[in-house]
Amino acid sequence: MKLTRKQRQAAHLAWIHAAAALVTVVSVFPFYNAIITSLQTGQDLFLPSYLPTSFHWENYATALVQNGVGRSLANSVLVATVTVGGCLLVSITGAFALARIRFRGQRALLFTILCVSMFPQVAVLSGMFELVRFLGLYDSLGALVVSYTTFSLPFTIWVLTTFMKNIPVELEEAAIVDGASLWVIITKVFAPIMGPALVTTGLLAFIGAWNEFMFALTFVISGENRTVPVAIALLQGASQYELPWGSIMAASVTVTLPIIVMVLIFQKRIVSGLTAGAVKG
């Protein structure tokens, strides 16, 4: 039996909706299971249940207060915020130089910046450790800010340079005619136009600093300076043979929620920032 055009379109839409539903379930289920597990205690943790049977908030109090995850959460917010601020400040000025100033070796420099972001953390761990010790930042939040900024800068500079190349030169020339200084041009002319790109790169840098584990575990040893990923990994139960799944899931849910909220708030700017410069018209 030959299908009509409308029937084929309906079948295609049904397949698309089914695939979207499957992807949604696969993506959301781990977080949903973490929420359910964080509200269970005792033997309920080991019973297969996909619907909440009871609500126990003790795990959140244990994780955030007794195990110090709340303090680590504040450390992560501070480190990620300072990292994003430093990255955007350096990146927007560096992108202006790379996009507007012509000099020999410009393409080679851009290629080098892109290559730096390809190195795995393990490959530069020893060198970064020596740098942190030389600066006297070992076992401090400053060590994390330096290392996170170093890894986030190449990507942010590359994205902002591509975005800035698509900004008309006439805007800059008009600002110069009006007597604007270079700093005024960057902050008052380019920064508002580059809002989507700044939000996108800033959010990606924030997520990278928020979730980073290796540098945080290596450069910080004191409990009061730990960030959230390390604090969750080092959670311990009442004995060495007990793994506190409820507290771990409660801390994981608490840490994940701010990122989800930020993505939902800035999702339109993220999409426009990622697609900026892709189409010329």
C-alpha positions in Angstrom: 0.0 0.0 0.0 1.4 3.3 -1.1 1.4 6.1 1.5 0.2 9.6 0.6 2.4 12.6 1.2 0.6 13.6 4.3 0.9 10.1 5.7 4.7 10.1 5.1 5.0 13.5 6.7 3.0 12.2 9.7 5.3 9.1 9.9 8.4 11.3 9.8 7.1 13.5 12.6 6.2 10.5 14.7 9.7 9.2 14.3 11.2 12.6 15.2 9.0 12.9 18.3 9.8 9.3 19.4 13.5 10.0 19.0 13.2 13.3 20.9 11.3 11.5 23.7 13.9 8.8 23.9 16.8 11.3 24.1 14.9 13.3 26.8 14.3 10.2 28.9 17.9 9.0 28.6 19.3 12.5 29.5 16.9 13.3 32.3 16.8 9.9 34.0 20.2 10.0 35.8 19.3 13.4 37.4 15.8 12.1 38.3 17.3 9.0 39.9 19.7 11.1 41.8 16.8 13.2 43.2 14.9 10.1 44.2 18.0 8.5 45.9 18.8 11.7 47.8 15.4 11.5 49.5 15.9 7.9 50.7 17.6 6.6 53.8 18.5 3.2 55.2 17.3 0.1 53.4 15.3 2.2 50.9 18.5 3.1 49.1 19.0 -0.5 48.0 15.4 -1.2 46.9 14.6 -0.7 43.2 12.1 2.1 43.1 11.6 4.7 40.4 8.8 6.6 42.2 9.3 8.4 45.5 7.8 6.4 48.4 9.0 8.8 51.2 10.7 12.1 51.6 13.7 12.3 53.9 15.6 15.6 53.9 18.3 14.4 56.4 20.7 13.6 53.6 20.8 17.3 52.5 21.5 18.5 56.1 24.2 15.8 56.5 25.9 16.7 53.3 25.7 20.4 53.4 26.3 21.0 57.1 27.9 18.1 58.8 30.2 17.0 55.9 31.1 20.6 54.9 29.8 20.5 51.3 28.1 23.9 52.0 31.5 25.5 52.6 32.9 23.8 49.5 30.0 25.1 47.5 30.9 28.7 48.5 34.5 28.0 47.5 33.4 26.8 44.1 31.2 29.8 43.5 34.1 32.1 44.4 36.6 30.3 42.2 34.3 30.0 39.2 33.2 33.6 39.4 36.7 35.0 39.6 37.8 32.7 36.8 35.0 33.9 34.5 35.7 37.5 35.3 39.4 37.2 34.6 38.8 35.2 31.4 36.3 37.6 30.0 38.4 40.7 30.8 41.6 39.2 29.2 39.7 37.6 26.3 37.8 40.7 25.2 41.0 42.7 25.1 42.9 39.9 23.4 40.2 39.3 20.9 40.1 43.0 20.0 43.9 42.9 19.3 43.6 39.7 17.2 40.6 40.9 15.3 41.4 44.5 14.6 45.2 44.8 14.6 47.2 43.3 11.7 50.6 42.0 12.5 53.0 39.3 11.2 52.2 35.8 12.6 48.6 36.5 13.5 47.3 33.3 12.0 50.1 31.3 13.7 49.2 32.9 17.0 45.6 32.0 16.6 46.5 28.5 15.7 48.8 28.2 18.7 46.0 29.5 21.0 43.7 26.8 19.6 46.3 24.1 20.1 46.9 25.0 23.7 43.3 24.2 24.5 43.8 20.6 23.1 46.3 19.5 25.8 44.9 17.2 28.4 45.1 18.1 32.0 47.4 15.2 32.8 50.0 16.4 30.3 50.4 19.8 32.0 49.7 18.8 35.6 53.4 18.7 36.6 54.2 22.0 34.9 51.1 23.7 36.4 52.1 22.3 39.8 55.5 23.9 39.6 54.0 27.2 38.5 51.6 27.1 41.5 54.4 26.4 43.9 56.6 29.2 42.3 53.7 31.7 42.8 53.2 30.6 46.4 49.6 29.6 45.8 49.7 26.0 46.8 46.8 24.9 49.0 44.8 28.1 48.2 41.9 29.0 46.0 44.3 31.2 44.0 45.9 28.1 42.6 42.6 27.0 41.2 41.9 30.4 39.7 45.2 30.5 37.9 44.9 26.9 36.6 41.3 27.3 35.5 41.9 30.6 33.8 44.9 29.2 31.9 42.7 26.4 30.5 39.7 28.6 29.8 41.4 31.5 28.1 42.3 29.8 24.7 38.7 28.8 24.0 37.2 32.2 25.1 39.8 34.2 23.1 39.1 32.0 20.0 35.3 32.4 20.2 35.4 36.2 20.9 37.9 36.8 18.1 35.7 35.1 15.6 32.7 37.1 16.8 34.5 40.4 16.8 35.7 40.0 13.2 32.0 40.1 12.2 31.4 43.5 13.9 31.4 46.3 11.3 34.5 48.5 11.4 32.3 51.5 10.9 31.1 51.3 14.5 34.7 51.6 15.7 35.5 54.4 13.3 32.4 56.4 14.4 33.5 56.0 18.1 37.0 57.2 17.2 35.6 60.3 15.4 33.5 61.0 18.6 36.7 61.0 20.6 36.3 57.6 22.4 39.4 56.0 23.8 40.4 52.4 23.1 39.0 51.3 26.5 35.7 53.1 25.9 35.4 51.4 22.5 35.9 48.0 24.0 33.6 48.4 27.0 30.9 50.7 25.6 30.7 49.7 21.9 31.9 46.1 21.5 30.9 44.7 24.9 27.1 45.3 24.5 27.1 43.9 20.9 29.1 40.9 22.1 26.6 40.1 24.9 25.6 36.6 23.5 29.2 35.6 22.9 30.2 36.8 26.4 27.4 34.9 28.0 28.2 31.8 26.1 31.9 31.8 26.8 31.4 32.9 30.4 28.9 30.2 31.1 31.1 27.5 29.5 34.1 28.7 31.6 32.0 28.7 34.7 30.8 25.2 34.1 34.4 24.0 33.5 35.7 25.6 36.7 32.6 24.3 38.6 33.1 20.7 37.6 36.9 20.5 37.5 38.4 17.8 39.7 42.0 16.9 39.0 43.6 20.3 39.7 41.3 20.8 42.7 42.4 17.5 44.2 46.1 18.1 43.5 46.6 21.8 44.4 44.4 21.9 47.5 44.8 19.6 50.5 43.0 21.5 53.3 39.4 20.8 53.9 38.3 24.4 54.2 39.6 25.2 50.7 38.1 22.3 48.9 35.7 22.7 46.0 32.5 20.8 45.5 33.7 17.9 43.2 36.5 17.0 45.6 34.3 17.4 48.7 31.7 15.0 47.2 34.4 12.5 46.2 35.8 12.4 49.7 32.4 12.0 51.5 32.6 9.2 54.0 30.1 7.2 56.0 30.0 6.2 59.6 32.6 3.6 59.0 35.2 2.8 56.3 33.0 0.1 54.9 30.0 2.4 54.4 29.4 4.5 51.3 26.9 7.3 52.0 24.9 7.2 48.8 22.1 9.4 50.1 24.5 12.2 51.1 26.4 11.9 47.9 23.3 12.2 45.8 22.0 15.0 47.9 25.2 16.9 47.4 25.2 16.1 43.7 21.7 17.4 43.2 22.5 20.6 45.1 25.6 21.2 43.0 23.8 20.5 39.7 20.8 22.8 40.3 22.6 26.1 39.9 24.0 25.1 36.5 20.6 24.0 35.3 19.1 27.3 36.4 21.8 29.4 34.7 21.4 27.5 31.5 17.6 27.9 31.5 18.0 31.7 32.2 20.6 32.3 29.4 19.5 29.6 26.9 18.5 32.2 24.2 21.8 34.1 24.5 23.7 30.8 24.5 22.2 29.7 21.2 22.7 33.1 19.6 26.3 33.2 20.9 27.2 29.7 19.6 25.7 30.5 16.2 27.2 34.0 15.9 29.4 34.3 12.9 28.3 31.0 11.4 26.2 32.7 8.7 27.2 35.8 6.8 24.6 38.0 5.2 
